[in-house]
């Protein structure tokens, strides 16, 4: 999505760059001192913005936030510097309200939209920049004195959206300090570990890991060796789940996560489709082989569903629903493709073809069970001698699965872009491009090419749920409540028909180009 230059945005961009240069002068050791870098990040995020804090403990926080966000168009949200996230002041981490970050120039607009949702003035608390600065200065003074900091109220959600709910060890460990012989390390891990342009991504991964912990005791070793892609995906899944301000329990052997809000618990299992030639294979886009359109069509309509379906069926046989802590609650599989170079270009529509079955349409009449038709139900997927029955949601035992969540963007590039956006990476620039879906429903959904510079004021604000697709199981014994998990694309059966709804900017494919910042 290309956003044309705008004079107001240009002024805001210049102001942001001025602030950043000023902060770099004030914190010259920011690149080597973690504390200074943390302060720089905080001030970068807060510096040009002011905050509404909305206290509404008696409301459905998530629904209220979602409704508020929809009152802004994508472009008007960018111009207002809009960002929302839940906040909590309770020991158990339950959300009691939410915060709205916006440029001070948009203060009145934001207040008007909040009031249109029935939020009273007494529930709104405006924190101007000088108050934010005062809180940050006090926090920094406490840190310098070696005191245990009483963190500013907004730190938890504004920077990480983290929810501290696990009871196991959260010791600070470095994912990138080798614990195995380098000859055993996964080649993709070695590239990530040694890359100059991935410092911010590595720091972000370590931060997420420090909150997630290692309940099985082998995460780092797996991450550095054959299970690199699986563990990378689990880090992203954890970040995605904690962005909901939910309690996350990883103390059970299976499934991977047990998440809960005040009224609902959900079991979540992470699934990755790995290379058939071996877990240690590289899937770099640089190794992608150019194929004919016919072969690409066969791979996306048949090979890809076979690979995804095989992984889902293996998880189905684990019978997670029979575990005592998983009984009578929704079960969700969250899956990502890591099976070949360019696997991140497979879109959710190809997975929907397998999950729901559907139909193939032909230009000429074909014989189907003695009758001639141009529309034939998809019975199975066949590729190079392999066959897999289609329509996962209609197969035996699948009624125990409430939904399948798909993401083709939980990759190293996602961490790079998030690190730049959060101010954790200041030495490189990144341009993201690809194809996206714009908000709409069924026939009103439009596809568009996009390109933008990550972190610029006119760029989309990337979230952990951006690009995520949720497929609801129409035959689920325990359905997943609507809007329980955030996404930008949702499939579900409504009135007997498969319905697709895109709620906001939804990247179908994504390609990130990185260059040193000094090349500007």
N, C-alpha and C positions, 0 to 999 in steps of 0.2 A: 504494500500500500504506500503510494508516494504522496506525501503531504507537501503542498506547495509552500514556498517561503512566505513568512508572515512578518510584518514589521514589528508587531508586539512580541512575537516569539523571538525574533532576533535580538530585541532589547533584553529580554529575559535571559537569553543564552549568553549575551555579553556580560550581564551582571553575574551570572553563575561562574563564568570563567574568571572574572575579576575576583570574586570571593575565593575561588580555588587557589589562585596565585597568591592571594593574601595569606591564606591558611598555610600554604607551602612555605612561605617566608617565616611564618610564626612557628611552624613545626618542621624545621629542617631535617630532623632525625626520623621523620615519619616512615621512611622506607626501611629502617633498621630497628626501630624501637616499636615493639608491639603496642605498648600503651599509647605512645604518641600517635601511632597509626589509627588506633581505635578512636582517639579523640578527634582526629582529622575526619574520620568517617562520620562520626556523630554530627560534627558541625557542618560537614558537607550536606548531609541529608536534611538537617534542620535549618541550615543557615538562611536559605531563601524562602522559607515557608513559615506559616503559622498554623496553629492546630485548634480545631474544635474537639473537645472531649465530651462525648455524649454518655451520660450516666442513665441507663435505663434497665435496671436489673429485672424488672417485671415484664420485659418484652422478649420476643424471640429475636435475639441479637442478629443471627445470621440472616434471617428473612428481612429484618429492617435494613441491614447493610446492603443486601442485594437489591432491595427496592430502591434505596437511595441512589445506588450506583447507576441504575437504569434511568434515572431522571436526567442523566447527562449523556449526550452523544459522545462517541469516541473522541472526536476532535475537540469538543468543548471541554471534555475531561482533561485532555492533554494541556490545553491552554490554561486551565485553572490549576494545573499542578496537582490534580486530584489523586489521593491515595487513601484507602480505608483499611482498617484492621481492628480486630477485637482486642479489648484490654481487660485485665483482671486485677483486682486488688485483694483477692481472697487466697488463703493458703492452699486451697485445693486446685487453684488455677482455673476455676470456672469463669467464663466470660460474664462480666457485669455491665459491659457497655462497649462502645467502640470509639475510635478516634478518626477524625477526618483531617488529613494534611492537605493544605491548599495554599496557593499564593495569597498574600494578604489582600491583593487587589480583588480576589474572588470571594472575600469574606462574606459580603452581603448576599451574593448569589447563593452561596452554600447555605447560609442561614435561612434564606427564603425557602429553599428546597427541603431543608430539614423540617421547617414548620409545616410545609404542605403534607408531610407524613404524620402530622399530629404530635410532633415532638415539641414540648413546651420550652419556653425560655429557661425555666428552672432546671431543665435537664441538660442545657448546653453550657459548657464552660470554655471560654476562649482563652487560649494561651498565646499571647503576643510574643514576638521574637525576643524581647528583652527578658521575659519570664523564662523562656526556654534556655536562653543563654545563662541566666542566673542558676538554673538547676544544673546545667552542665558544668559551670564553673565550680559549684559546690561539690559536685561529684568528683571533679578532677583534684580539688584540694584534698578531699578525703583519701583519694588514691595515693597522692604524693606523701601524705602523712603515714601511709601504710595501714590505714584504718580499713575495716570491712565496710565497703561502700553500701549505703542505702541507695540503691539505684533509682534514678528518676522513674516515675510511674510509667512512662511510655516506652522505656527501653525494650521491654520484652517483645512487644509486637512491632514497633516501628522498625527495628533492625532485623529481627529474625522470626517474629511471630512464634517464638518457641513456647512450649508448655512443659514445665518441669514435672513429669509425672512418674518416671521410672524410679525404681528403688535400687537397681543394681549399680555397679561401679561406673562412675563417670570421670575417671581420671584422665587428665590431659595427656593423650598419646598422639604421636605423629604417624599418620598413615603412610608417610613417605620415607620413614627411616627403615631401611631394609632389615627384615627379620629372617630373610632366606638368602641363600646364595644367589648372586645376581644372575647366574646362569639358569636358575630355575624361575626367574621372574618373568611375568607376562610381558611381551614386547610392547603392548599398548601402555602398560603401567610404567615401563622404563621411559617411554617417550613423554608421558605426562609428568613424571618425576623430574626429568631433565630439561623440560621446556621452559625457556625464559618467559614466554608469553602466557604461562599458566600459573604464575605465582599466586595471583588472586584466587583462581579456581581451587588451587591446593589449600589455601588458607580457609576458604569457605567449606571445603570438604572436611577439613579437620574440625572446624567449628561445629558442623552438623554432627560429626561422629562423636565429639565430646558430649553432646546432648543425648545422642542416641544410645551410646554405650555399646558393650559387646557381651550380650547375655550368654553366648556360647563359647566365648573365649578364643575363637579362631578367625575373627573377622579380618584382622590385618593380614594374616598369612594368606587367607583366601583372596583378599583384595590384590595382593602382590603377585599371585600366581594364577592358576588356571581358572579361578572363579571371579576374575577381575570384573567382567561385565555384569555378572549377577550382583556382586557387592556394590558396584557403582549404581546400579538400578535401585538397590535397597536404600542407599543414601538419599537418592532423589525422592523415592517413595516416602521416606520418613519426613523429608522437608515438605513434601506435598501434604502429608497428613497433619503435621504440626502447624501448617499455615491456617488450619481450620480452628485453632485454639481448642483442640480436643485433648482429653487425657489419652496417652498412648502407653499401653502395657505390652512389654516384650519379654515378660518373665516366663512364658509358656514355651514348651518345645515346639509346638505348632498350634495355630498358624503364626506367621511372622509378627502380626500386630493385632492387638485387641484395642480398638479405639472406643471412646465413650463420650457422650455429652450427658447433660442432666437427665434426659429422658430416653436415651437409646444407646445400646452397645452394638458394635459391628465387628465381625471377624474379618481380617484382611490378610490375604496371602499374595506375596509377590511372585511373579512367574516371568522367566526370561526364556526366549527362544535362542539357543546357542548354536554356534557353527557345528555342522554335522561332521566336519573334518577334524574336530578336536577343539576343546575349550580354549586352548592357547592360540588359536588362529587370530590374525588381525582382521578387522573389518573396516579398515581405513577407506575413506572415499577415494583415496589415491589408487587403491587397488581395484576399483570398480571397472569391470569390463563392459564395453559398449555392446549392446545387443540389439537385435532387430525389434521392430514394433510388435511383430507376432510373438516373439519369445517373451518380451516384457508383458504382453497381455496374458500369456499362459502362466507366467510366474505369478502375476498379481491375482489372477482369478482362480488358480488351482494350486500351484506350489506353496504360495504364502498361506492360504487357508489350511493346507495340509500340515505345514510346520506349526502354525499357531494352534490348530486343533489338537495335534498330537501332544503338545505341551499342556494344554488345558485338560485333556482326558487323563493324563498322568496325575495331575493334581486332583482330579475328580475322584480317583481311586484311593486318595489319602483319607477320604471320609472325615473331613474336619468337623462336620456337623455332629459327629458322634462324641466328640470331646466334651467333657462335662462343662467346661467354660464357654463352649460354642453352641450349646443347645438353646433352641428357641430364639435365636438372634440371626440377623442377616449375615450371609457369607458372601464376600466379594473377592474376586480374583483381579489383580491389577497386573497387566502384562505388557512387556516391551520386546521389540525385535532386535536381536543382536547376532543374527545367524550368517550374515554375509556382508561384503562391502556394499554400501548404499542401502542397507536394510531400513534405515531411518526414513527412506522415501516412500515406504509402503504406508498408505493412508487408511484411516478407519473404515472407509467404505468397503475395502477388500475384506476386512474382518467381519463386517456386518453381513456380507454375502454368506459366510460360513455359519455365523451364530444364528441367523434367522432363516437361512435357506433362501428362498426367493425364486426368481424366474430368470431364464435366459431368453432373449428375443432374437429371432433370426430374420434375415431379409426375405427368405423364401420359405415355402411350406416344407415342414419336415414331419416324418412319421413318428408319432409318439403313442405307443400302446395301441397300434392299429388305427389311430386317428391322425389326421394331418392338422398341424397347428404351427403358428409362428412364435408362440409363447410356450416354453417348456419349463416345468418346475425343475429346480436344481436338486437332483437326487444325491449326487456325490461329486467329489473333486478328484481328478485323476491327473497324475504327472509322473512321467518316466517310470511307469510300472507300479506306482503307488496309488492307492485309492483310499479315500476317507469319506464316510457318510456325512452329508451336510446337515445343517440345522441342529447345532449343538444344544440349543435350548429345548429341543423336543426329545432329546435322548435320555435313556434311563439314568437316574441319579442326578441329572442336571437340575432337577427341580429344587435341589438343596442349595444351588447357587443363585443368589439374589440378583447379581449384576456382574458384568465384566467391565473393567476400566482399561482403556488403552492409551498409551502414550508412546509416540515415536521420537520424543524430544528429550527424554531423560538421559542425556549424554554429557560428555565433557564440555561440549559447546554451551550447553545450558548453564553449567556452573560458571563458565567464562563470562557469559552475558550477565548473569545475576551478580557476579563479583564486580563487574564494571558499573552496573547500575547502583550497587550498594556502596560504591566508593572503595572497595577492597582492592581493586586493580586500577592503578593510575599510570601505568607505563605503556599500555597498548590501546589501540582503538580497534573497534570491531564493527563491521557492516553486516547486517543480516538481510537476506533476501530469499525469496521463494514464492509460493502460491498460498493464498489464504481464502477462507470463506468469510463473508460479511454477514452480520446478523440477519436472521430471517427464519422461515419455516417452510419445509418441503420445497415447492416450486419457487418460492420467493427467496431462496438462498442463492447468492451470487458468488462466483469465484473470481479472484482478482490477483494479479501479480503485485508483490510489494517489495520495497527495499527501504531500509533506514539505517542510520548510524546509531548504534546502541548508546544509550545514556543521554542523547540529545533531548531537548525539551519537547520537540515535536514528535518524538518517537513513542510508540506504544509502551506503556509501563508493563514490563513482563512480570508475570506471577508464576508460581509453581503450578497453578492449574491451567494456565494458558496452553492451548493445544491438546488438552486432555479430553477424551471422549468417553462417555458412560453409555453402556448398553444394558438396559433393564431387561430382565428375564420375564416374559409374560406368563410363564408357567411356574414361577417361584412359589414355594410353599410359604416363605417369609419374604415378602417384597422389601426392597430397599426403599425407604421413604424418599419421596421426591426432594431434590435439593439438599440431601444430607451431605453429599460430597460436591465440591465445586468443580465445574468443568466449563468449557466453552462450546461443547457439542454434545447433544443427548439424543439417543435413539430409544424409542419405546413404542409398544403396540397400543394404539388408541382407537377404540371403536372398530377393532378388527383389522386396522391398517397400520403398517409400519410408519411411524412419524419421526421426523428428524427436525431438531431445532438447534440453531446456532445462536447463542446468547450474546456473543461479542466477538471481536477479532479472533479468528481461529486459524492459526497457521497449519496448513496441510503438510507442507514441506518447508525445510529450513536449511539454509547454507550460510555459514558464518565465516567471513574473511577477516583475519586479524593482521594488523601491522603495527610496528612501533609508533608510539604517539608522536615522536619528533618528526615523522614523515609528513605531518600536516602542512 
